[in-house]
Amino acid sequence: MEEKKDFGMETVETEETAVAALAVEDGETPLDKNVRLMSPTRMVLRRFFRSKLSVVGLIMLATLFVFCWLGPTVYNRWGEIETDRTGNVSYSEYEAGTEENPFMQIIVTDRGVNALAKPSADHLLGTDEQGMDIFTRLMYGGRLSLTISFLAVFLTSALGIILGGVAGYYGGWVDNVIMRICDILMCLPTLPLMLIIGTVLDSNGVPSSYYIYLLMGLLSLFSWPGMARLVRGQILFLREQEYMVAAEAMGYSTPRRIFKHLLPNVLPQILVSMTMSLGSMILYESTLSYLNLGVRIPYASWGTMIEVISKRSDILQNNFNVWGPPGICIIIAVLGFNFIGDGLRDALDPKQRR
């Protein structure tokens, strides 16, 4: 059975249609009414959804977003930072009595923290070492991790597109200055830099609710050189093409040439790079939280939820329900973004015809 090629058309299974498709491949005009030319956007979507991994990645991410944003509206029994204080703690006190009864015992029962509880009807995934519901914190932590990753990637991409586009289009001393800045930033060790920035933020008393946003924002200021180099290389190639020479000869303004003719042709590479960066940024945020440089307790993120295993080996050995679910969510998110990035790369490749 012969493989059917995607010629950018929607066809009907007839012999005449197949002949018309071959005619299109040879540069002839199709005469069959069953052949309809497809727009470039529709061709890209068609190739994208043909990839099983792309569809799997979309399902994985859609499931995570529904779980993180709609889950708390359904399962709202516990709050993100609410502690379960239904544990009973009993202890005894002895006091001196009378000669007939020299000692008397007083038993006091106190409401303690229900820490490291096993999964049950009250807590679907149990509780952590502070008595907080893991299932609830998993949803709120996913919100924070995904939101921070998207914001950091968009800020990094915006800086890289602007500076890389300016460097590639104008060239000369502008290109040299921007590229030398890129070289300097790429030489900086990221992790020690984050340690220094985190210490500075702590010393200035930054609130816990804003700490991670400032940290990831500052991280984005040092992470744009990769995107800038990608955009610069593409624009250096495209600005010498015939259509750009024609646009310049017709007297088009510089903004129109950049935003109407150059950036749309660089957009496929930018989308693929952004999608891949989302997975990397989630790992970065989780790593910072694991090192106690990210989201601060009692607020939750997936990295903060697994940070406890670095302090207590007994939880690592005996309480998989504490650190296993956030680790699985991180894996699902990273794999989903990578699957979508691979699918976009193949769908946006003009040479990809099968």
PLY file of the C-alpha trace (Angstrom):
ply
format ascii 1.0
element vertex 354
property float x
property float y
property float z
element edge 353
property int vertex1
property int vertex2
end_header
0.00 0.00 0.00
1.53 3.29 -1.10
2.03 6.12 1.38
0.00 9.23 0.71
1.88 12.52 0.57
0.58 15.74 2.03
0.53 18.21 -0.87
-1.32 20.87 1.07
-4.70 19.77 -0.23
-7.79 18.10 1.12
-8.60 15.21 -1.20
-11.36 12.71 -1.90
-10.41 9.06 -2.36
-10.81 8.79 -6.14
-8.42 7.98 -8.93
-9.02 11.37 -10.54
-8.05 13.10 -7.29
-4.80 11.19 -7.11
-3.99 12.24 -10.66
-4.78 15.85 -9.76
-2.46 15.64 -6.74
0.35 14.41 -8.97
-0.37 17.26 -11.33
0.00 19.73 -8.46
3.33 18.14 -7.57
4.50 18.66 -11.17
3.42 22.31 -11.13
0.23 21.91 -13.17
-3.14 23.41 -12.30
-5.62 20.91 -10.91
-8.92 20.74 -12.74
-10.71 18.30 -10.43
-13.44 19.91 -8.33
-12.73 17.50 -5.46
-9.36 19.16 -4.79
-9.31 22.17 -2.47
-6.12 24.07 -1.70
-5.35 24.41 2.00
-4.09 27.49 3.80
-0.61 27.34 5.39
-2.12 27.50 8.88
-4.40 24.56 8.17
-1.50 22.57 6.75
0.54 23.19 9.91
-2.35 22.14 12.15
-2.95 19.06 10.05
0.67 17.96 10.32
0.74 18.77 14.02
-2.29 16.66 14.89
-1.02 13.78 12.79
1.76 13.31 15.33
0.61 11.04 18.14
3.19 12.46 20.54
1.88 15.98 19.92
-1.66 14.90 20.78
-0.39 13.08 23.88
1.49 16.22 24.95
-1.64 18.35 24.53
-3.69 15.89 26.59
-1.06 15.81 29.34
-0.89 19.59 29.62
-4.65 20.04 29.34
-5.10 17.56 32.19
-2.59 19.45 34.34
-4.23 22.82 33.69
-7.71 21.48 34.47
-6.39 19.82 37.62
-4.55 22.94 38.86
-7.11 25.63 38.00
-10.45 23.84 38.25
-9.50 21.27 40.87
-9.65 23.64 43.87
-13.23 24.58 42.97
-14.25 20.93 43.27
-12.00 19.75 46.10
-12.09 22.70 48.49
-12.15 20.92 51.83
-8.69 22.18 52.81
-6.84 25.40 52.08
-3.37 25.73 50.62
-1.74 26.65 53.95
-4.34 25.15 56.29
-2.99 22.71 58.89
-4.97 19.70 60.08
-4.96 19.82 63.88
-6.99 16.70 64.61
-4.11 14.66 65.96
-4.31 13.67 69.63
-1.20 14.11 71.76
-1.35 12.82 75.37
1.20 13.34 78.10
1.33 12.99 81.89
2.30 15.33 84.69
3.04 14.41 88.32
2.45 16.73 91.23
3.20 16.38 94.92
0.10 15.63 96.96
-0.81 15.12 100.60
0.68 12.68 103.10
-2.06 10.15 102.36
-1.58 10.50 98.60
1.99 11.77 98.11
1.79 11.93 94.30
-1.03 12.54 91.89
-0.99 12.08 88.10
-2.61 14.54 85.68
-3.16 13.32 82.10
-3.48 16.14 79.57
-4.77 15.56 76.02
-3.92 18.19 73.45
-4.90 18.70 69.84
-1.71 18.10 67.89
-0.84 18.34 64.19
-1.98 15.43 62.03
1.40 15.17 60.28
2.42 12.52 57.72
-1.07 10.99 57.67
-1.68 8.20 55.21
-4.08 8.69 52.26
-7.69 8.51 53.42
-11.13 9.96 52.76
-10.17 13.11 54.67
-6.86 13.54 52.83
-6.78 11.92 49.39
-2.97 11.92 49.28
-2.33 12.22 53.02
-0.61 15.11 54.76
2.94 16.40 54.80
5.26 16.90 57.77
3.40 20.09 58.72
-0.07 18.55 58.60
-1.10 20.23 55.31
-3.21 18.41 52.73
-0.93 17.19 49.92
-3.66 16.95 47.27
-4.68 20.60 47.80
-1.09 21.84 47.81
-0.43 19.86 44.63
-3.10 21.87 42.81
-2.02 25.26 44.14
1.63 24.38 43.64
0.94 23.53 40.01
-0.69 26.90 39.49
2.37 28.68 40.80
4.92 26.52 38.95
3.15 26.78 35.58
2.41 30.51 35.93
5.98 31.38 36.86
7.36 29.28 34.00
5.11 30.97 31.42
5.91 34.46 32.69
9.65 33.80 32.73
9.64 32.30 29.22
7.59 35.17 27.74
9.83 37.79 29.35
12.97 36.00 28.17
11.57 35.58 24.65
10.47 39.22 24.43
13.94 40.47 25.37
15.63 38.01 23.03
13.37 38.81 20.06
13.78 42.57 20.42
17.54 42.63 20.98
18.27 39.81 18.52
16.09 41.45 15.87
17.82 44.80 16.28
21.27 43.18 16.15
20.48 41.11 13.06
18.73 43.86 11.10
21.05 46.79 11.69
24.35 44.93 12.07
27.56 46.93 12.43
28.44 48.34 15.83
24.91 47.69 17.15
25.33 43.99 16.42
28.80 43.95 18.02
27.61 45.63 21.23
24.58 43.35 21.70
26.55 40.19 20.92
29.31 41.12 23.37
26.66 41.61 26.06
25.35 38.14 25.18
28.85 36.69 25.53
29.25 38.26 28.98
25.87 37.04 30.24
26.45 33.51 28.94
29.72 33.35 30.91
28.01 34.07 34.25
27.44 30.99 36.47
23.68 30.88 36.93
23.36 28.98 40.22
25.86 31.08 42.23
24.23 34.17 40.75
20.83 33.00 42.00
22.31 32.40 45.46
23.58 35.97 45.56
20.29 37.41 44.30
18.31 35.31 46.80
20.48 36.55 49.66
19.99 40.17 48.57
16.21 39.71 48.38
16.16 38.11 51.83
18.22 40.90 53.36
15.79 43.48 51.96
12.79 41.73 53.50
10.95 40.84 50.30
7.55 39.23 51.15
7.28 35.50 50.54
4.36 35.91 48.15
6.45 38.07 45.76
9.86 36.51 46.31
9.71 33.87 43.56
8.32 36.31 40.98
11.18 38.74 41.54
13.70 35.90 41.45
12.41 34.45 38.17
12.13 37.93 36.69
15.77 38.62 37.47
16.65 35.19 36.11
14.95 36.14 32.83
17.18 39.21 32.55
20.18 36.87 32.37
18.59 34.17 30.16
17.73 36.00 26.93
21.05 35.58 25.01
20.03 32.16 23.62
16.84 33.51 22.05
18.66 36.65 20.85
21.29 34.58 19.02
18.59 32.44 17.40
16.62 35.46 16.14
19.77 37.28 15.01
20.96 34.31 12.94
17.60 33.93 11.21
17.30 37.64 10.41
20.85 37.81 9.05
19.82 35.09 6.59
16.39 36.51 5.72
17.33 40.16 5.25
19.31 39.29 2.10
16.41 37.44 0.46
14.77 38.77 -2.70
11.50 39.77 -1.07
13.36 41.91 1.48
15.31 43.64 -1.30
12.00 44.27 -3.10
10.41 45.65 0.09
13.32 48.05 0.52
13.11 49.10 -3.14
9.39 49.84 -2.75
10.18 52.22 0.10
8.61 50.28 2.98
9.46 51.68 6.40
11.85 49.83 8.70
9.17 48.78 11.26
7.03 47.39 8.44
9.92 45.40 7.02
10.77 43.99 10.44
7.30 43.20 11.80
5.52 42.34 8.53
8.20 40.48 6.60
11.00 39.34 8.92
9.42 38.32 12.23
6.61 36.20 10.68
9.29 34.12 8.97
11.23 33.73 12.22
8.09 32.93 14.24
8.19 29.12 13.72
11.68 28.84 15.23
10.64 31.16 18.07
7.56 29.08 18.92
9.56 25.85 19.02
12.25 27.42 21.20
9.66 28.87 23.60
7.88 25.53 23.94
11.12 23.75 24.76
12.07 26.50 27.21
8.84 26.04 29.17
9.88 22.55 30.23
13.35 23.76 31.15
11.94 26.67 33.17
9.70 24.34 35.20
12.77 22.27 36.05
14.65 25.45 36.94
11.92 26.67 39.29
11.69 23.24 40.90
15.46 23.16 41.40
15.49 26.62 43.02
12.62 25.65 45.32
14.35 22.39 46.18
17.42 24.42 47.22
15.19 26.70 49.32
15.76 29.57 46.87
12.30 29.58 45.32
8.79 29.57 46.75
8.85 30.01 50.51
6.89 27.86 52.93
3.96 27.83 53.69
3.19 28.59 50.02
3.39 25.58 47.75
5.10 24.75 44.49
6.07 21.38 43.12
9.73 22.02 43.90
8.96 23.11 47.47
6.89 19.98 48.06
9.82 17.68 47.26
12.33 19.84 49.13
11.53 18.01 52.38
13.37 14.86 51.26
16.65 16.77 51.42
16.15 17.25 55.16
14.43 14.06 56.27
15.58 10.75 54.83
12.80 8.91 56.70
10.19 10.65 54.53
12.13 9.66 51.41
12.05 6.03 52.48
8.61 5.70 54.06
6.33 8.43 52.67
6.15 8.25 48.89
2.80 10.06 48.99
4.61 13.22 50.20
7.20 13.65 47.43
6.03 11.26 44.70
2.97 13.16 43.34
4.77 16.52 42.80
7.68 14.69 41.15
5.26 12.93 38.79
3.56 16.26 37.95
6.94 17.81 37.07
7.72 14.87 34.77
4.31 15.11 33.06
4.64 18.87 32.51
8.17 18.68 31.08
7.32 15.73 28.81
4.14 17.46 27.62
5.97 20.64 26.62
8.74 18.66 24.92
6.23 16.55 22.95
4.43 19.69 21.77
7.75 21.32 20.86
8.77 18.32 18.76
5.39 18.34 17.04
5.60 22.05 16.25
9.13 21.67 14.90
8.00 18.96 12.47
4.75 20.73 11.53
6.43 24.07 10.82
9.20 22.52 8.72
8.34 23.30 5.06
10.34 20.26 3.95
8.21 17.94 6.09
5.80 16.35 3.61
4.97 12.93 5.05
0 1
1 2
2 3
3 4
4 5
5 6
6 7
7 8
8 9
9 10
10 11
11 12
12 13
13 14
14 15
15 16
16 17
17 18
18 19
19 20
20 21
21 22
22 23
23 24
24 25
25 26
26 27
27 28
28 29
29 30
30 31
31 32
32 33
33 34
34 35
35 36
36 37
37 38
38 39
39 40
40 41
41 42
42 43
43 44
44 45
45 46
46 47
47 48
48 49
49 50
50 51
51 52
52 53
53 54
54 55
55 56
56 57
57 58
58 59
59 60
60 61
61 62
62 63
63 64
64 65
65 66
66 67
67 68
68 69
69 70
70 71
71 72
72 73
73 74
74 75
75 76
76 77
77 78
78 79
79 80
80 81
81 82
82 83
83 84
84 85
85 86
86 87
87 88
88 89
89 90
90 91
91 92
92 93
93 94
94 95
95 96
96 97
97 98
98 99
99 100
100 101
101 102
102 103
103 104
104 105
105 106
106 107
107 108
108 109
109 110
110 111
111 112
112 113
113 114
114 115
115 116
116 117
117 118
118 119
119 120
120 121
121 122
122 123
123 124
124 125
125 126
126 127
127 128
128 129
129 130
130 131
131 132
132 133
133 134
134 135
135 136
136 137
137 138
138 139
139 140
140 141
141 142
142 143
143 144
144 145
145 146
146 147
147 148
148 149
149 150
150 151
151 152
152 153
153 154
154 155
155 156
156 157
157 158
158 159
159 160
160 161
161 162
162 163
163 164
164 165
165 166
166 167
167 168
168 169
169 170
170 171
171 172
172 173
173 174
174 175
175 176
176 177
177 178
178 179
179 180
180 181
181 182
182 183
183 184
184 185
185 186
186 187
187 188
188 189
189 190
190 191
191 192
192 193
193 194
194 195
195 196
196 197
197 198
198 199
199 200
200 201
201 202
202 203
203 204
204 205
205 206
206 207
207 208
208 209
209 210
210 211
211 212
212 213
213 214
214 215
215 216
216 217
217 218
218 219
219 220
220 221
221 222
222 223
223 224
224 225
225 226
226 227
227 228
228 229
229 230
230 231
231 232
232 233
233 234
234 235
235 236
236 237
237 238
238 239
239 240
240 241
241 242
242 243
243 244
244 245
245 246
246 247
247 248
248 249
249 250
250 251
251 252
252 253
253 254
254 255
255 256
256 257
257 258
258 259
259 260
260 261
261 262
262 263
263 264
264 265
265 266
266 267
267 268
268 269
269 270
270 271
271 272
272 273
273 274
274 275
275 276
276 277
277 278
278 279
279 280
280 281
281 282
282 283
283 284
284 285
285 286
286 287
287 288
288 289
289 290
290 291
291 292
292 293
293 294
294 295
295 296
296 297
297 298
298 299
299 300
300 301
301 302
302 303
303 304
304 305
305 306
306 307
307 308
308 309
309 310
310 311
311 312
312 313
313 314
314 315
315 316
316 317
317 318
318 319
319 320
320 321
321 322
322 323
323 324
324 325
325 326
326 327
327 328
328 329
329 330
330 331
331 332
332 333
333 334
334 335
335 336
336 337
337 338
338 339
339 340
340 341
341 342
342 343
343 344
344 345
345 346
346 347
347 348
348 349
349 350
350 351
351 352
352 353
